[in-house]
Amino acid sequence: GQISEDTIAETGGLLISALVQYLDANDAGPGFYALAKRKGLPVPTTTDDRQLFWAGHVGALHKRYARARRGRVTG
């Protein structure tokens, strides 16, 4: 949680703790959602929508921090 607190401005409002999976689950833990609420993010109430919210953070963080592959042509 502290890492997310320290980097939320750098990540454009994304919580980097989204990359930490809850033990034995394909989801974030309750602390992720509690922090998101404290930060004013629109946390959904249904389980399916919450997973989409979390997955959106994960995808956006991967995109933000992905390294370009060697030999990859861009443009």
C-alpha positions as CSV (number, residue, x, y, z in Angstrom):
1,G,0.0,0.0,0.0
2,Q,2.8,2.4,0.9
3,I,4.4,2.0,-2.6
4,S,1.0,2.8,-4.2
5,E,0.8,5.9,-1.9
6,D,4.2,7.0,-3.0
7,T,3.8,6.4,-6.7
8,I,0.2,7.3,-7.5
9,A,1.2,10.7,-9.0
10,E,3.9,9.1,-11.1
11,T,1.6,6.4,-12.4
12,G,-1.2,8.8,-13.4
13,G,-3.6,7.6,-10.7
14,L,-2.9,3.9,-11.0
15,L,-2.2,1.8,-7.9
16,I,0.9,-0.2,-8.5
17,S,-0.2,-2.6,-5.7
18,A,-2.6,-4.0,-8.3
19,L,0.4,-6.1,-9.4
20,V,0.2,-8.0,-6.1
21,Q,-2.3,-10.9,-6.3
22,Y,-4.3,-11.9,-3.3
23,L,-3.2,-15.3,-2.0
24,D,-4.8,-18.2,-3.9
25,A,-7.1,-15.9,-5.9
26,N,-7.0,-14.3,-9.3
27,D,-7.8,-10.9,-7.8
28,A,-6.3,-8.1,-5.7
29,G,-6.8,-8.2,-1.9
30,P,-9.3,-6.1,0.0
31,G,-6.5,-3.6,0.8
32,F,-6.2,-2.7,-2.8
33,Y,-9.9,-1.8,-3.1
34,A,-9.8,0.0,0.3
35,L,-6.9,2.2,-0.8
36,A,-8.5,2.9,-4.2
37,K,-11.6,4.1,-2.3
38,R,-9.5,6.3,0.0
39,K,-7.8,7.8,-3.1
40,G,-11.2,8.7,-4.6
41,L,-11.2,6.1,-7.4
42,P,-14.5,4.7,-8.5
43,V,-14.4,1.2,-7.0
44,P,-17.3,-0.9,-8.3
45,T,-19.5,-2.8,-5.9
46,T,-20.0,-6.1,-7.8
47,T,-17.4,-8.8,-7.8
48,D,-17.2,-9.0,-11.6
49,D,-16.9,-5.2,-12.0
50,R,-14.3,-5.1,-9.2
51,Q,-12.2,-7.7,-11.1
52,L,-12.5,-5.6,-14.2
53,F,-11.4,-2.5,-12.3
54,W,-8.4,-4.4,-10.9
55,A,-7.5,-6.0,-14.3
56,G,-7.7,-2.5,-15.9
57,H,-5.1,-1.3,-13.4
58,V,-2.9,-4.3,-14.1
59,G,-3.1,-3.8,-17.9
60,A,-2.5,-0.1,-17.7
61,L,0.5,-0.6,-15.4
62,H,2.0,-3.3,-17.7
63,K,1.5,-0.9,-20.7
64,R,3.1,2.0,-18.8
65,Y,6.2,0.1,-17.7
66,A,6.7,-2.4,-20.6
67,R,10.1,-2.3,-22.2
68,A,10.4,-2.2,-25.9
69,R,11.5,-5.6,-27.3
70,R,14.8,-5.7,-29.1
71,G,14.5,-5.8,-32.9
72,R,10.9,-4.7,-32.7
73,V,9.9,-2.2,-35.4
74,T,7.6,0.5,-34.3
75,G,5.9,3.3,-36.1
